[in-house]
Amino acid sequence: MISLAGVIGAGLFVGSAHAIQLAGPAAIISYAAAGLVVVLVMRMLGEMATVNPDTGSFSVYADRALGRWAGFSIGWLYWWAWALIIPVEATAGAQILTTWFDWPQWVFALLITAVLTGTNLVSVGNYGEFEFWFALIKVVVIVGFIVLGVLAILGLLPHSPVSGVHGLFDHGFFAHGIGGVFAAMLTTTTTYLGTEIVTIAAAESDHPVSGIRKAVNSVIWRISLFYLGSVFVVVALVDWTRPELAQVGSYQFTLDSIGLGGLTTVLDLAILTAVASCLNSALYTASRMAFSLAQRGDAPAAFARTSSRGVPVAAILASVVVGFACVVLNYVLPDRIFGYLLSTAGCAALFVYLCISFTQLRSRRALDAAGMRSGVRMWLFPWLTYATIAFILLVLVMMAFDPEQAQNLWFSLIVLAVVLAAGFWRHGFTGGSDRAIVAAAEAQEHV
């Protein structure tokens, strides 16, 4: 259920409208291409995680395969991205609640954060319990949305003013050409960030290897159903050229179009759940990455200390404080600096995926040379790994030539340069070790 929750975020409910406006109905191809990359990356990560489950996940694997500088850099970059997401999701949830209750927005933001911080501080079991119910609500809503959409397409939904798939062709399927498909792909790729959380959470479960294997193997149908299925329903039924699509969100606009505008309150509840889920995951993921970095001596030692329930209290609180401190910068410094900082979180997904790909190349070769096999195997190794790397690099290059994305890329590259410089300064430019990779695998086999 955590792996399900990871792939269904507020980006699907709200962000899909932006991708559809960029590519038109061809946004389906953008989501499919980005989803394929995520499937391949999850396969690579699953291969490494079943060999050695660890709360540091790809940061720990990069330590062994590429060098300590790589694990340090990608770990802190990932922590930074999730720490920034905490206040963003809290604010998004507060905006919904203020439409229901006439309270100041900041009060709701603090309340949401305080409640979820409290549950994370008590035990890791609370994180899993909350994500189970969050995921269940989101799954029910999305499946219900797809069912209603299919009924409308088939003309079986009573009183629906629209039917069929006219939206796919009224303004052209490739309305903005192949360039629109690639432009939307820059948005769709980052919306999948969070799928990899299951490999972090599984390390604290009773049966990590079997849990990771099941989650990785199910990622294909999850992406196909939730993303491709729901986006197909939207572009088939609505006039995607109308500005209301971006103003109210693709799901809400679709419900209005098929005469079910009264269900938008239910959808608001689902979006609020998605926001709370993402905030819950951000707290958990940022704190566990900080905990793992501290265990390796790359973060303050206090982050590695746990409570009697095994919870890294200092790591959780530091992640929350840093996230909200960045928001305060909005009121202290001009030019909305938080918006610029937030843009660095989006590109973090691409940098993480690149790191996972290069790490898997080195790890797989070391394990193959030692005659060892993992519970999950990457398909067509090494060619699909090379193809994934090439695709991610292509997306980054395209961002540099896209006026809307170029600034985000340059801010992200600055942050990446800072963490890389810190990694080189602390650990030097030393490579990974086949011996460390094999030793970790042997230790897991012994367990």
Buried (B, 14 or more C-beta within 10 A) or exposed (E): BBBBBBBBBBBBBBBBBBBBBBBBBBBBBBBBBBBBBBBBBBBBBBBBBBBBBBBBBBBBBBBBBBBBBBBBBBBBBBBBBBBBBBBBBBBBBBBBBBEEEEEEBEEBBBBBBEBBBEBBBEBBEBBBEBBBBBBBBBBEBBBBBBEBBBBBBEEEBEEBEBBEBBBBEBBEBBBBEEEBBBBBBBBBBBBBBBBBBBBBBBBBBEEBBEBBBBBBEBBBEBBBBBBBBBBBBBBBBBBBEEEBBBEBBBBBBBBBBBBBBEBBEBBBBBBBBBBBBBBBBBBBBBBBBBBBBBBBEBBEEBBBBBEEEEBBBBBBBBBBEBBBEBBEEBEEEEEEEBEBBBBBBBBBBBBBBBBBBBBBBBBBBBBEEBEBEBBBEBEEBBEBBEBBBEBBEEBBEBBEEBEEBEEBBBBBBEBBEBBBEBBBEEBEEEEBBBEBBBBBBBEBEEE
